[in-house]
Amino acid sequence: MENSQYAYFNRDISWLSFNYRVLLEARDECLPVYERIKFLAIYSSNLEEFYKIRVSGYHSSLLESFNRHGSVEEAMEAIARINAEVTAQEKEYYRIFNSMILPELERNGIILCRTDRVEPFHREYVEKYFSEEVFPYLQPMIIQKDDIHSFIQDSRIYQVISLLKRGMTPERQHYTYAIMKIPCTRVPRFIELPSHNGKHYIMFVDDVIRTNMQSLFPGYRIVDCFSIKISRDADFSLEDEDRKDIAEEILRKVRKRKIGAVTRFQYDREMPDYFLQYLCEAYEIVEDELLPSGRYLDLADLSSLPCPSGSGPSERTPPPLRVPELEAGNSILRVLRRRDVLLHFPYQSFDYLLRFLLQAAFDPKVLEIKVTQYRVAENSAVINSLISAAKNGKKVTVFVELKARFDEMNNYFTSELMQQAGVKIIYSLPGLKVHAKLAYVRKRSNDPDDPVKGYAYLGTGNFNEKTARIYSDEGLLTSDRELIRDIDEVFSVLEGETHTYAFKHLLVTQFNMLPAIHAMIAREIAHVKNGGTGRIILKMNSLEDRGMIDALYRAGEAGVKIDLIIRGICCLVPNQPYSRNITVTRIVDAWLEHARVWYFFNGGEENVYLTSADWMQRNLHRRIEVAFPVHTESLKRQIIDILEIQLADNRSAVWIDENLRNVFKRDFTPPDAPPLRAQQATYDYLKKL
């Protein structure tokens, strides 16, 4: 690709542009303050995972001379670019937090204390809280840089302290250094103090400890105290994996995450050089791992910031809508015999999918249920339904993807529960992740021409009732015979049956998806060359695969109008001669945009596909993904209308420009144009159906 005529954004710098867009929501004074705080927490959480997974790969390059990211020089340059961008973003992060969020909280009667000094009216309470709730869990340790030193755990906040012995003459003094983990697994990060004069007070546990720290070091004078935090490599690959023992191998590697190599060493930027140098020498921290930050680290914890009753505006997410056709009758399966049903989460209730599975579990005519499991909630209602089905004598098969990052342990334990109940578990395929979202039910029918009727759910998101409340996804409930036949074929692939697969309607990676996508893009080009209209709308989380990007560049050059709605990574560069017909829109709002939708105008016939697949190398080449068509005209129109609503957004939508900047569309909207926020407008649209 080095000689390509086209340009591409760096994948990781593009992701940082997305995360910065998340941060910008915290700047929006039109939003309730606790929702803005939520975006600060999401930004921090996203960045933590980024360093654990993506940056770890570059550090591995430096150790191994070469890996999938390229040469040592390329890795060093990438780390430098990433750290420079993150450092700049962190400055903006703390500016928003200190100069915008904290004053807004105070206007709502909430004081977030940020000092070692406690107000006189709180002193007794803080001292008592420290001695009774915090002190028993503190374990300060002296740092000996030339001796065996304590291990710094991944993703935990530590306080490091420099001390001087009392009674020493100045010329004989030298620093003693100590380290102490903040026990956030034992005590809350934020402590609510007694109200005073009508105001609510909240204190970081970090400061509760600082205020009382002298009692931990008798005989010493405390000179400085700062917070530090380490992120460690959490990525791993499986070479030559064997399906028989893949579970054991994955669990072994998951347990090693806590002791992975350092990828980021965060520290308070106010820390003096003498202190930072000592820590780097003691813990063998190198320069490209250093990330200066603020006084308070791991502000993903802001997601748990207390909201005293009646003191702050509530969030703006409305309750999920009901679906009339599924409310009219008791049996969802009976409804699906007559029509397909499209579900829009979280605008509409996820309960319908849970009811679909639960009714199948207890229906005496249901013979078999098959489901793919990628990420499920803890104590999942989905899993409970499958267990109930097995106990009721149904044949239940669940394909469990153990390689779902950070959900490996949860997936393993839920699969153990299911096995104990008699569910047949099929673990990960060697060399591939299964990311498709499918549920399939086979039921005896009174129809002599179709004695066993199939019902299915196909989705863009996981079978997870928790994330379904905050992720925007699409799902299709259907009994369409042709789709059911293809779904049966997909499960044959997952179960390892060896025969030729011929998918007629579904597009499945490793089989027919890539040729079909290229054919649909080529068809739009042909329409333009024949004097017609070419139009493509693609919505997805990430666009990274260069083969796909090149196809879009060629289509744009040919005159096809292409609108991309890309939430996260986008390696396609807009505003170039070869991308002049391509726009890139990004929407970050109350819910996480997660649906993947493909629209091709096709001379007015309008083809619409929903899918679990982003256009990334991993999705298209190393996963089992499924794209499914929406044939029912009324349902197809719903999807197209929602795409058009999102493209018309002039409040939360931005364009991505040629420099990866987030350019707000509202800045280019005429003052008299009515404001349109896509998520609220989509909710209103669905409410009228």
N, C-alpha and C positions, 0 to 999 in steps of 0.2 A: 504493500500500500504506500510505500515511501514515494513512489513515482506517480501517485494518483494526481489527477488534475483537480481534485476536490480537496477541501479542507474539512477538518473535524475538530470539535472541541475535545479536550482531555476529559475522560470519563469522571475522574475524581474532582477536578476543579468544577466541572458542571454540577456534580452533586453538592459541592459546597455552595454554589449559587442557589440551588434549591433550598438548602438549609438556612441560608441567609434570608430567603423569602419567608421562611417560617418565622425567623426572628423579627422581620418587619411587621408581622401581625401584632407583636407586642407594642409597637409604636403607634398603632391605630387608636386614636382617642375616641373613636366612635364605638369601640367595643367595651363591654363591661370589664372592669379592672381584673377580675379573677379569670376571665377568659384570656386576657393579655398575659397574665402570669402563667397560664397553662401553656401558652406558646413558648415562653422562656424555658419552661420545664422540658417541652418537647425538643426544642433546639439542643439543650444540653444532653438529653438522652440520645438523640440522633448522633451527636458528635462523639459520644462515648463509644457507640457501636462502630462508627466509622474508623476510629483509631484501633479498635480491637480487630477489625476484619481487613479493611482496605490498607491502612498504613502498615499493618503488620507484614503485608506482602512485600512492601518496599524495604523494610528492615531485613527481611529474609534475604533479599537480593544482596544486601551489603555483606551478609554473612556467608552466603553460598556462591557469590560472584555472579550468578545468573539465575533468574527464575522467569516466571511468566510475564513479568513486567519489563524485562529487558536487561540492559547492562547495569553495572555498578554506577556509572556516571549518570545514567538516566534515572536510576532510583534515587541517588543523592539530589539530583535536580528536582525530582518530583516531591520529595520530602520537604525540601526548602520552599518550593512553591506552596505546598499545602500548609506548612507551618506559618508562612508569612500571611497567607489569606486568613487562616484561623486566628492568628494574633490580632489582625485588624478587626475581624468580626467580634472577637472577645471584648475589645475596647468598646465597640458599639453596644455590645450586650450589657456591659456594666454601666454604660452611660444611660441606657434605657432604664435599667433596674434602679439606679440611684437617682436619676434626675427626673424620671417620668412616673415609674410605678410606685415608688415609695411616697412621693408627694400625693399621688392620687389615693393611695391607701389612707394617708393622714386626713385627706378631705372626707373620707368615709368613716373617720373616727377610729382608724386602726393604726397603731404605732408599731412598726417593726424595729425593735431596738437593735442598734448596730454599734455597740460600744462595750468596752470592758467595765465602764462605770455604771453602776446600777443606781437608779433613783432611790432616794431614802425610803419612800413608801413601798418599795419592792425588795429592799435589801434582806429583810428577815426571811421573806418567802423564797428568794433565790438561794440563800445560804441553806435553808432547810431542804429545798428540793435537791440541791447538789449533794448534801450529805446523805440523804435517804434514798434518792433515786439514781444518782449518777456515780457517786464515789465508789460504790461496791464493784463496779464494772471497769474501773480504770486500772491500767497496768503500765505505768511509765517505765521505760527502759533506757539505760545509758547507751549512747552510741559510741562504739570504739572502732574508729575507721581502720585501724591496723589489726583488728582482732575479729573474731566471729561476731557478726552483728545480726540484729533482728531482721526477719523477712517482712517486706512490705506487701500486704495483700492487695490483690487486684480490686480496683473500684471502691476502695475504702478511704475515708478521710482520716488523715493523721494530723496531729499537731506536733511540731518540732520546736524545741525550746532550747535557748542558749542560757547558761547559768554561770554565775560566779560565786565561789565560796565566800561566805561571810568571814570577816576578820583577817583576810589576806591583805598584805600591803600591796599597793597598786603595781609596783614593779614586779611582783612575784605572781600576779594574777594571770590565769589563762582560762579560757572558756571550757566548760563542760557542756556536752550536748545530750539532750534526751529526746525520745520519741514516744508518742502515746496515741493509740487509736481511739477515735471518737466512737463510743459504743452505740451507733445508730440502729443496730439490730435489737438493742435492749431498751433504749429510750427514744422517744420521738425527736426528730431533728428540730422541731419548733415547739417551744414551751409557751403555753398561754399563761400570762401573769394576771393577777387580780386587776379588774377594771379600776380606773381612778378618774374622777371628775368626768364621767360619761365617756371616757375613751377606753378602747381595748388595746392591751399591750401583748406583743408576741416577741419572744426572744429566741435566737438561735441557741441550740444546746452548746455550740462551739463557744459562745460568749459566756454561758453559764459556767463552763469549765474554766475559761480564761480568768473570770472574776474570782474564782476560788482556787486558782492554781497554786498560789503560794503555800497552801496547806499541804501540798503533795511533795514539796521539796524543802523540808526543814534544813536549815544550815546553808541554804543557797539563796542568792538574790537573782530573781528572774530578770534577764536583760531583754530578750526578744522572744516572741512566740508567733509562729506562722503556720498556716495550713499547707499540706501537700497531699497529692493524690497520684497514684500510678495506674495507668491502663496497660493491660498485658495482652499479648497475642491470643486471640480466641479462635483463630481460624485453623482448620485442619483439612487434609484431604485423605482419601482412602485409596491406596494403590492395590491393584489386584485383589479387590474385595471378593469374598466368597459369600454367596447369599446365605449359607448355613450359619456362619458365625459373624455376620455383619453387625448384629445387635451387640454382641460382646465387644467387638472392635470399636464401635462408635462410643459405647459407654466408657471404655478405657480412655479414649482420647478426650471425651468431654471432661472427665475428672482431672485431666492435665491442664485444663484452661487456667485454673487458678495460679499455676506456677509458670505460665508462659513468659516469653521474653518481653521486656519493657518496650512499649511503643509510644508512650507519652508520660512525661513527668511534669505534672502541673504544680505550680507554686504561686504563692502570693507575690505579685510583682514588686511589692514594697520590701521584700526580703533583701537585706544587704549582701553584697558580693561575698564577704568573708563566710557568711552562713551558707549560701548556696554552694560555694566551692567545696566546703567541708562535706556537705551532703552528697555532692556529685562524686567525690573521692570515696566516701564511705560506701555508697551503694552502686558505684560503677555506672553512673549516669553519664551519657555522652551528650554533646551539644545538640545534635539533631533530635534528641528526645525531650528537650526542654521547651515547655510552653508556659510563658508567664500568664497569670490569670488574676483574679481578684481576691479579696479577703475571704470570701465564702466560696468553696469549691462544691462540685456536684450539686448544682442548683436544679438538677432534674427533680430533687426533693421538693421543689416549689409546688409540684403537683399535689402535695399533701399539706400545703399551707392552710392553717385553720381559717375559717371564715366565720367570725363571731355572729351569732344570730342577729339578723336585721341590720347588719352593718354595711353590707356590700351588695351591689347589684348582682342579680343572678345571671346565669348563662342564658343564651338566647335559643337553645335548641328546642324545637317544639316536640310534642309527643308523636310517636309513629302513627301513621294513618292505617285505617282498616281497608281491606280489599272487599268490595261489595259481593262479588261473585263467590268468594270463599266464605263469606259470612252467611250467605243465604241457605246453604245446606250444611249438614253435619259432616259429610264425608268429602274430603278433598279428592280422593281417588274417583269418586263418582262425578265430581265436577270436571276432572281431567278427561273423562271419557267423552265429554262434549266439546271441550275447548282447551287450548293452551292458556296458561296464566303466566304473566310476566311480573316479577317482584322487583321492586326498587328499594334497596336498603341504603340507609336507615330510615328513609322517608316512610316506608311501609314496614309493618311489623315482621320481625324474624320468626315470630311464633308460628307462622304458617308452615315454614319448613320443618319446625319441630313437630307440629301436628301431623304433617305428611309422614314423617318417620314413625311417630308414636302410633298413628292409626294403622300403619302397615304392620307394626309390631304386634298389634292385638287383633287384626282382621283374620278370622279363621281361614279365609280363602287365600291369603298370601302365603306363597311357598318359599320365597327366597328374597333376600336383600343383599345388595352389594354396594359398598361405599369406599371412596378414597379418603384417606385421612392425612392432611398435611399439617395444619395447626388447629387444635381444638382447645376450648377453654378448660381450665381446671374444673373438676366436678361437672363435667359436660353433660347437658341434657341430651345431646346427640348420642353420646356414648351410652348413656343410661337407656335410651330407646333401643339401641342395638343389642344391649345385654338382655333387655326384656324380651326382644324378639327371639333371641336364641333360647331363652328359658321357656318361651311359648312354643318351642318346637320348630321354629323357622330355620332354614338354612341361611346363615349369615356369614358373609365373607367381607373382611375389611382389609384393604391395602394400606399399610401403615408406612409412611415415609419417615424413617428414622433420621434422615439427613436434613430435616427442616431445622435450620440453624437456630440455636438457643431454645428450641422446643424438643430437643432429642430426648431429654429425660422424661418430660411430660408424656410424649408420644409412647415411650417405652413402657411407662407404668400403666397408662390407659390400655395399651395392648395386652399387658399381663392380666388386667382385670377382665378384659373381654375373653381372653383365652380360657380363663377359669370358668367363665359362664358358657363355654362351648362355641364361641365365635372362632371361625377359621381366620387366622392372621397370616397375611403374606407381607413379608418385609421388603425393604428397598431393593430395586433392581440394580445389579452391578453396573457401575459406570453411568447411571442415570438417576436423576431425581424425578419423582412423579408429582407434578404440580397441578394436574387436572383436577377439577372439582366436580365429581359425579356421584350421584346416588341412583340406584336402579332397583326397582321392585317388580317381582314377577308374581302374578296372581291368577288363580283359576277363574275362568270366565264361562258364562252360559252361552256364549256365541260359538256355534259349532265350527265356524270358519276361523275362529281365533280362540282356541280353548285355553291358552295361557296368555293373558294380557300383560303387557309391559308398561310401567310408569317410570318416569325419571325426573330428576332434578339436575340441571346443568348450571354452573355458576361461574362468576368471575372472581369470587372470594371464598374464603375458607368456611367450613362448617363450624363456626365459632360464634356462639351467641353473645359473647362479650364484645369482640371486635365489630360485630354486625351493628352495634349501637353507635359506632364512631367511624366506621369505614363506609364509603359510598360504593355500593356494588350492585350488580344486576344478576338475577337468577330466573331461569325458565323452568316451569313445571309443565310436563308434557306427557302425552301417551301416543304421540305420532309414531306410527309403525316403522317408518323408514329411519327416523332418528334412533328408535329403540334398537333396531337391528345393528346400527353402527356402534351404539353404546355397548351392546353385547360383544362386539368385536374388540372394542377397547379393553374390556375386562379379560378377554381371551389373551390379549397381549400381556396384560399385567400378571396373569396366572401362568404365563410361560408356555402356552400352547403353541406349537409350531405348525403353522400353515400360512398360506398367502392371504394377506389382509386386503380387502377391497372396500374402502370407505367411500360411500356415495354422497354423503351430506356433511359429515363431520370432517374437519381438517385436523390432522393429528401429526405432531412433530415426529420425526424419524420415518414418516411415511409420505404424506401428501401435502403437508401444510406449506412448505416453502415453494414448491412449484405452483401451487394454487395462488399464493400471494403475488408472485411474480407475474402470473398470467392475468390476474385482475388489474394490476398496475399497467401491464402492457395493453390491456383492453381499453383503459382510459386514454392512453396515448393514441391508440388507433382511432378512437372516437374524434379526438382533436384533429388528427391528420385527415380525417374524412369530412371535416367541416363542422363537426358537432361540438358538444361540450364535454370536457373532462373534469371531474370533481372527485376529490378524495378527502374524507375527514377521518383522522385516526386519533383515538384517545387511548392513552396508556400511561403507565407509571414511568417507563424508561425506554429510550430509543438509543441504542448503542451499536448494534450490528452494522458494520460498514457495508456489507452487501445490500442490506435493506435501505440504508441511507443513500447509497449510490443509485439504487432503483428510483428512489424519490427525487433525487437530484435530476436524473434523466427525464423523469416525468414532468418535473417543473420546467426544465429547459424546453420541453416539447409543448408547453402551454397548458398543462393540467393544473388547475387551481387546487392547492393542497393546504388544508388547515390541520395543524397538529395541536392537540391538547395534551401536553406532556407535563405531568406533575413534577417528576424528579429529574433523573439524568437525561440530557439531550445532547448528543454529540453532533447533531446536524447544525451547521452554521447558517443562519438566515442572513438576508440582506446582501447576498453575493450575486454576481451575474447569473450563476447557475441555480440560485435558490430564490430568484426574485418573485416567483409565484407561490412561495411557501411561507406561511406564518407559523410561529410557535407561541402558543398561549399556555400560561401556567396559572392554575387556580389553587390557592391555599385559603381555606375558610374553616368554618366550625367543624366540618367532617373531613376526613381524609379521603381525597379522590382516589379510588382504587380500581374502578371498573375499567376494563379494556374493551373498546368498541371500534369496529372497522366499518366504514361506510364507503361504498363505491357507487357513483351515480349511474354508471352502466347505461347511458343513453336514455335515462328516465325509468329504467326498471328497478333501480335502487336496491342494491344488495347490502344487507346488514348482518354482521357477525359479532357475537359476543364471545369472549375468550378469557382464559386464565393467563395468556402469554403476553409478556412484553417482548419488544423486538430487541432482545439482547442475545449475545452469543450463547450464554448459559441456557436461556429459555428455548432458543430455536435449535440448538445443537446438542445440549446435554440434559434435556428434560423431556418428559412425556407431558405435552400440553395438548389441549383440545380447544378448537374454535367451533362454535355451532351457529348455524344460520337461524334467523328469525323470519319465518315465512308468513305468519298471520299479519295481514296488512295493518290492522289497528294497533297491534303491538309494535310492529316496525315503525309506525308513525310516532308512537310514544318516544322511542329511542332517538329518532331523527329530530323531533321537536326539542328534546332535552339537549342534544348536541348543539342545536342552534341557540338555545338559551345560554349555554355555556360560552359560546363564541360571542354572544351579545353582552356578556357581563362587563360592566364598566365600574365596578366597585372593588371586587377582590381579585380580578384577573389582571395579569401582567403579560406583556410581550417579552420574549427573550430576544435581545438584540445581538449583533455580531460580536459584542464584547462580553457576553454572558450576563449583562446587566438585566435586572428586573425592572422593566419600564411599565409603570402603572397606566392602564388604559384610561383611568379616570382623569389623568392629567391632560388627555387629548380629547376629552368628551366636552361638547358644547355645554355651557353653564345651564341652558334651559332644557337639556336632555334629561328625561326621568332616570333616576338611579336604578340600576338593575344588579342585584346580587344573585348569582346563578343558583346557589343552593336554596335560598328563600323562594326564588321564582319557581324552581323545580317543585318544591313542596306545595306551593300554591297551585301549580299546574296539575299535579297528581291529585290534589284535594278535590278538584273539579271533575275528575273522570267519573 
